[in-house]
Amino acid sequence: MIVGLSTSPFGRLLPGLALSIAVAGAALLLARVEAVAVGHSWLEPLVLAILLGTALRTAWALPASFAPGIDCAARTVLEVAVMLIGATISFGTLMAAGPALLVGIVATVVCAIGLSFLIGRAFGLPSKMATLVACGNAICGNSAIAAVAPVIEADSRDVATAIAFTAVLGVGVVLLLPLLAAVLHLSPAAGGALAGLTVYAVPQVLAAAGPMGGVAVQVGTLVKLTRVLMLGPVLLLLSLVAPRAGTAGPAAGGRASFDRRRLALILPWFIVGFLLLAVLRSIGLLPAAAVGAADHVAGLLTVVAMAALGLGVDLRSVAAAGPRVTAVVTLSLCLLAAIALGILWATGLAWNG
């Protein structure tokens, strides 16, 4: 019986899922203790889950049997949570900001890719590695790196290095961004927009914007989804201009790069579900009870997923990434934040409540 369970699909996921749930439970408990002791949760359960998971992973070499379940929690569980968040969002929240925010999103991505690429080349990175870092930094982290790599025929070692460092730095951004928003006295909407413009992955926006309130989560998620959709035009442009071995020309490369796998990376199933639920909420077809239940379940699933995200990050991988990559990604991220803040202030969104 036990052998059968361990070899079944669920059995392989069980160790990692159980550990992720345990870490999430510890984070929720610590947040409750914190609230009772000092009257306020200075560290949200989402943040505590990431910190606990990262500390555990860095201190303990997890057995390989934990990997499938941790990956499932960090990906599938989190994607379900993001989809459910759509039930709590009305598109009126984003539309209230007007066209300035949409223009700002496009400008942020375009400027960040161009300037990050130049920084990478200035630090001596090969052009393909600089392109991976620039696209990952400007659009959506690992997903953008994975989508861009085959288009520009990047080396697998470059891909692995870029993804490893992005995972570590992405956690740092999630932890520091709420503090930055507080220091700069940004409104909840502006704080959410800043999260959407700078955080690498769609689900991580929930952790970064969560401490700033519901409005920040709504605006941040919608801004981030709009930013992710920029991956399509970027892939198309790269497929036309990147040199491709064994093709008849740029057009052939463009056709070859846009298969079903590319489409799934550009518009994953959970984003489709998110948009569908958001549309249903916006036109009033979701009852209040369903919205409340979706919000509660999404919150719990996100804590579990953040624990898994932490369990997947070994701080020692920062050193393994190499000093040049570390410098380029860090400077590029700082540049991205500066561009995003500049756009928020230029459009007046930083002061809108």
C-alpha positions as CSV (number, residue, x, y, z in Angstrom):
1,M,0.0,0.0,0.0
2,I,2.7,2.5,1.0
3,V,4.8,1.5,-2.0
4,G,1.9,2.0,-4.3
5,L,1.2,5.5,-2.8
6,S,4.9,6.5,-3.1
7,T,4.9,5.6,-6.8
8,S,1.6,7.2,-7.7
9,P,1.5,10.8,-9.1
10,F,0.0,12.1,-5.8
11,G,2.5,10.1,-3.7
12,R,5.4,11.8,-5.5
13,L,3.9,15.2,-4.7
14,L,3.0,14.4,-1.1
15,P,6.4,15.1,0.7
16,G,6.9,18.5,-0.9
17,L,3.3,19.5,-0.5
18,A,3.2,18.5,3.1
19,L,6.4,20.4,3.8
20,S,5.0,23.5,2.1
21,I,1.8,23.3,4.1
22,A,3.7,22.8,7.3
23,V,5.9,25.9,6.6
24,A,2.7,27.9,5.7
25,G,1.1,26.8,8.9
26,A,4.1,27.9,10.9
27,A,4.0,31.3,9.1
28,L,0.3,31.7,10.0
29,L,1.0,30.8,13.6
30,L,3.9,33.2,13.9
31,A,1.8,36.0,12.4
32,R,-0.9,35.3,15.0
33,V,1.6,35.2,17.8
34,E,3.1,38.5,16.5
35,A,-0.3,40.2,16.4
36,V,-1.1,39.1,20.0
37,A,2.4,40.1,21.3
38,V,2.7,43.5,19.7
39,G,-0.8,44.2,18.6
40,H,0.0,44.2,14.9
41,S,1.5,41.9,12.3
42,W,4.6,43.7,11.1
43,L,5.5,40.8,8.9
44,E,2.5,39.3,6.9
45,P,2.1,35.5,6.7
46,L,3.1,35.7,3.0
47,V,6.4,37.3,3.9
48,L,7.0,35.0,6.9
49,A,6.3,32.0,4.7
50,I,9.0,33.1,2.2
51,L,11.5,33.8,5.0
52,L,10.9,30.5,6.8
53,G,11.1,28.5,3.5
54,T,14.3,30.2,2.4
55,A,15.9,29.7,5.7
56,L,15.0,26.1,5.8
57,R,16.2,25.4,2.2
58,T,19.5,27.3,2.8
59,A,20.2,25.4,6.1
60,W,19.1,22.0,5.0
61,A,19.8,20.2,1.7
62,L,16.3,18.9,1.0
63,P,16.1,15.3,-0.4
64,A,15.2,15.0,-4.0
65,S,11.8,13.4,-3.1
66,F,10.6,16.8,-1.9
67,A,11.2,18.6,-5.2
68,P,8.1,17.6,-7.2
69,G,5.7,18.6,-4.4
70,I,7.5,21.9,-3.8
71,D,7.4,22.7,-7.5
72,C,3.7,21.9,-7.6
73,A,3.0,24.2,-4.7
74,A,5.1,27.0,-6.1
75,R,3.6,26.7,-9.5
76,T,0.2,25.0,-9.8
77,V,-1.1,26.0,-6.3
78,L,0.0,29.6,-6.9
79,E,-1.6,29.6,-10.3
80,V,-4.9,28.5,-8.9
81,A,-4.6,31.3,-6.3
82,V,-4.0,33.9,-9.0
83,M,-6.9,32.6,-11.0
84,L,-9.2,32.9,-7.9
85,I,-8.0,36.5,-7.3
86,G,-9.7,37.4,-10.6
87,A,-13.1,36.9,-8.9
88,T,-12.2,39.8,-6.5
89,I,-11.2,42.3,-9.2
90,S,-13.2,44.7,-11.2
91,F,-11.7,46.2,-14.3
92,G,-13.0,49.6,-13.2
93,T,-10.1,49.7,-10.8
94,L,-7.6,49.8,-13.6
95,M,-9.8,51.9,-15.9
96,A,-10.0,54.6,-13.2
97,A,-6.3,55.3,-13.7
98,G,-6.9,56.2,-17.4
99,P,-4.8,55.6,-20.4
100,A,-1.7,57.1,-18.7
101,L,-1.1,53.9,-16.8
102,L,-1.3,51.7,-19.9
103,V,1.2,54.0,-21.7
104,G,3.4,53.9,-18.6
105,I,3.4,50.1,-18.6
106,V,4.5,49.9,-22.2
107,A,7.1,52.6,-21.7
108,T,8.5,50.9,-18.7
109,V,9.0,47.5,-20.5
110,V,10.5,49.1,-23.6
111,C,12.9,51.3,-21.7
112,A,13.9,48.6,-19.2
113,I,14.7,46.1,-21.9
114,G,16.8,48.5,-23.9
115,L,18.8,50.0,-20.9
116,S,19.2,46.6,-19.2
117,F,20.7,45.2,-22.4
118,L,23.1,48.1,-22.6
119,I,24.1,47.5,-18.9
120,G,24.7,43.9,-19.6
121,R,26.9,44.6,-22.6
122,A,28.8,47.3,-20.7
123,F,29.6,44.6,-18.0
124,G,30.9,42.3,-20.7
125,L,28.0,39.8,-20.9
126,P,27.5,38.1,-24.2
127,S,24.6,39.5,-26.2
128,K,22.4,36.5,-25.7
129,M,22.9,36.5,-21.9
130,A,22.3,40.2,-21.8
131,T,19.1,39.7,-23.8
132,L,17.9,37.0,-21.3
133,V,18.6,39.2,-18.3
134,A,17.0,42.3,-19.9
135,C,13.8,40.4,-20.9
136,G,13.5,38.5,-17.6
137,N,14.0,41.7,-15.7
138,A,11.6,43.9,-17.7
139,I,8.7,41.5,-18.3
140,C,8.2,38.4,-16.1
141,G,11.3,36.8,-14.8
142,N,11.7,33.1,-15.4
143,S,8.7,32.8,-17.8
144,A,10.2,35.5,-20.0
145,I,13.7,33.9,-19.9
146,A,12.2,30.5,-20.8
147,A,10.2,32.0,-23.7
148,V,13.0,34.1,-25.1
149,A,15.8,31.4,-24.8
150,P,14.8,29.2,-27.8
151,V,14.0,32.3,-29.9
152,I,17.6,33.6,-29.6
153,E,19.1,30.1,-29.2
154,A,20.6,30.9,-25.9
155,D,23.0,28.5,-24.2
156,S,21.4,26.3,-21.5
157,R,24.0,27.3,-18.9
158,D,23.1,31.0,-19.5
159,V,19.5,30.2,-19.1
160,A,20.1,28.3,-15.8
161,T,22.2,31.1,-14.4
162,A,19.7,33.8,-15.3
163,I,16.8,31.8,-13.8
164,A,18.7,30.9,-10.6
165,F,19.6,34.5,-9.8
166,T,16.1,35.8,-10.8
167,A,14.6,33.4,-8.2
168,V,16.7,34.8,-5.4
169,L,16.4,38.4,-6.3
170,G,12.7,38.1,-6.9
171,V,12.2,37.1,-3.3
172,G,14.2,40.1,-2.2
173,V,12.0,42.4,-4.3
174,V,8.9,40.9,-2.7
175,L,10.2,41.6,0.8
176,L,11.6,45.1,0.2
177,L,8.9,46.7,-2.1
178,P,6.3,47.2,0.7
179,L,8.9,49.0,2.8
180,L,9.9,51.2,-0.2
181,A,6.2,52.1,-0.8
182,A,5.9,53.1,2.9
183,V,9.0,55.2,2.9
184,L,7.9,57.0,-0.2
185,H,4.4,57.5,1.1
186,L,2.8,56.0,-2.0
187,S,-1.0,55.5,-2.1
188,P,-2.2,51.9,-2.1
189,A,-3.0,52.2,-5.8
190,A,0.4,53.5,-6.6
191,G,2.1,50.9,-4.4
192,G,0.2,48.2,-6.3
193,A,1.2,49.7,-9.6
194,L,4.8,49.8,-8.5
195,A,4.6,46.1,-7.6
196,G,3.0,45.3,-10.9
197,L,5.7,47.2,-12.8
198,T,8.7,45.7,-11.0
199,V,8.0,42.3,-9.5
200,Y,9.1,39.4,-11.7
201,A,6.3,36.9,-11.5
202,V,2.5,37.4,-11.6
203,P,1.9,35.4,-8.4
204,Q,4.6,37.3,-6.5
205,V,2.7,40.5,-6.9
206,L,0.2,39.1,-4.3
207,A,3.0,38.8,-1.7
208,A,4.5,42.2,-2.6
209,A,1.2,44.2,-2.7
210,G,-0.6,42.2,0.0
211,P,0.7,44.3,2.9
212,M,-0.5,47.5,1.2
213,G,-4.2,46.4,1.1
214,G,-6.8,45.1,-1.3
215,V,-6.6,48.0,-3.7
216,A,-2.9,47.5,-4.1
217,V,-3.4,43.8,-4.9
218,Q,-6.1,44.6,-7.5
219,V,-4.1,47.3,-9.3
220,G,-0.8,45.4,-9.0
221,T,-2.2,42.2,-10.4
222,L,-3.9,44.0,-13.4
223,V,-0.8,46.0,-14.1
224,K,1.4,42.9,-14.0
225,L,-0.9,41.0,-16.3
226,T,-0.7,43.9,-18.8
227,R,3.1,43.8,-18.5
228,V,3.1,40.1,-19.1
229,L,1.2,40.5,-22.3
230,M,4.1,42.6,-23.6
231,L,6.0,39.2,-23.9
232,G,4.1,38.5,-27.1
233,P,5.3,41.6,-29.1
234,V,8.8,41.2,-27.6
235,L,9.0,37.5,-28.8
236,L,7.8,38.5,-32.2
237,L,10.4,41.2,-32.5
238,L,13.2,39.0,-31.3
239,S,12.2,36.2,-33.7
240,L,12.5,38.6,-36.6
241,V,15.8,40.2,-35.6
242,A,17.7,37.4,-33.8
243,P,20.1,35.4,-35.9
244,R,18.8,31.8,-36.3
245,A,20.9,28.9,-37.5
246,G,19.4,26.6,-40.0
247,T,16.5,28.8,-41.1
248,A,15.8,30.4,-44.5
249,G,15.6,33.9,-42.9
250,P,13.9,36.0,-40.3
251,A,10.5,35.1,-41.4
252,A,11.2,31.4,-41.0
253,G,12.6,32.0,-37.5
254,G,9.4,34.0,-36.6
255,R,7.1,31.2,-37.7
256,A,9.2,28.5,-36.0
257,S,9.3,30.2,-32.6
258,F,5.5,30.7,-32.3
259,D,4.2,27.2,-31.6
260,R,1.7,26.1,-29.0
261,R,4.4,26.1,-26.3
262,R,5.2,29.7,-26.9
263,L,1.4,30.6,-26.8
264,A,1.1,28.8,-23.5
265,L,3.9,30.9,-22.1
266,I,2.5,34.1,-23.4
267,L,-1.1,33.5,-22.1
268,P,-1.1,30.7,-19.5
269,W,-4.3,28.9,-18.5
270,F,-4.4,30.7,-15.1
271,I,-4.3,34.1,-16.7
272,V,-7.2,33.1,-19.0
273,G,-9.1,32.0,-15.9
274,F,-8.2,35.2,-14.0
275,L,-9.5,37.3,-16.9
276,L,-12.7,35.3,-17.2
277,L,-13.5,35.6,-13.5
278,A,-12.6,39.3,-13.5
279,V,-15.0,39.8,-16.4
280,L,-17.8,37.9,-14.6
281,R,-17.1,40.0,-11.4
282,S,-17.0,43.3,-13.4
283,I,-20.4,42.6,-15.0
284,G,-22.0,41.5,-11.8
285,L,-22.5,37.8,-12.4
286,L,-20.6,36.6,-9.4
287,P,-22.5,36.6,-6.1
288,A,-20.9,38.2,-3.0
289,A,-20.6,34.8,-1.3
290,A,-18.6,33.4,-4.2
291,V,-16.3,36.4,-4.2
292,G,-15.7,36.1,-0.5
293,A,-15.0,32.4,-0.7
294,A,-12.6,32.9,-3.6
295,D,-10.7,35.6,-1.7
296,H,-10.3,33.4,1.4
297,V,-9.2,30.3,-0.5
298,A,-6.8,32.3,-2.7
299,G,-5.2,33.8,0.5
300,L,-4.6,30.4,2.0
301,L,-3.2,28.9,-1.2
302,T,-0.9,31.9,-1.7
303,V,0.6,31.4,1.8
304,V,1.3,27.7,0.9
305,A,2.8,28.7,-2.4
306,M,5.0,31.4,-0.9
307,A,6.3,28.8,1.5
308,A,7.2,26.6,-1.5
309,L,8.7,29.6,-3.3
310,G,11.0,30.0,-0.3
311,L,11.8,26.3,-0.2
312,G,13.0,26.6,-3.8
313,V,15.5,29.4,-3.1
314,D,19.0,28.7,-1.9
315,L,20.8,31.9,-1.0
316,R,24.1,30.3,-1.9
317,S,23.0,30.4,-5.6
318,V,23.6,34.2,-5.6
319,A,27.4,33.5,-5.3
320,A,27.1,30.8,-7.9
321,A,25.6,33.2,-10.4
322,G,28.8,35.1,-10.8
323,P,29.7,38.7,-10.0
324,R,29.0,40.1,-13.4
325,V,25.5,38.6,-13.7
326,T,24.8,39.6,-10.1
327,A,25.8,43.2,-10.8
328,V,23.9,43.4,-14.1
329,V,20.7,42.0,-12.7
330,T,20.8,44.1,-9.6
331,L,21.5,47.3,-11.5
332,S,18.8,46.5,-14.0
333,L,16.3,45.9,-11.3
334,C,17.2,49.3,-9.6
335,L,16.8,50.9,-13.0
336,L,13.4,49.3,-13.6
337,A,12.2,50.6,-10.2
338,A,13.5,54.1,-11.0
339,I,11.7,54.1,-14.3
340,A,8.5,52.8,-12.7
341,L,8.6,55.5,-10.0
342,G,9.4,58.2,-12.5
343,I,6.3,57.2,-14.6
344,L,4.1,57.1,-11.5
345,W,5.2,60.6,-10.5
346,A,5.1,62.0,-14.0
347,T,1.5,60.8,-14.5
348,G,0.4,61.9,-11.0
349,L,-0.6,58.3,-10.1
350,A,1.7,58.3,-7.0
351,W,-0.6,60.7,-5.2
352,N,-4.0,59.2,-6.3
353,G,-5.7,57.3,-3.5
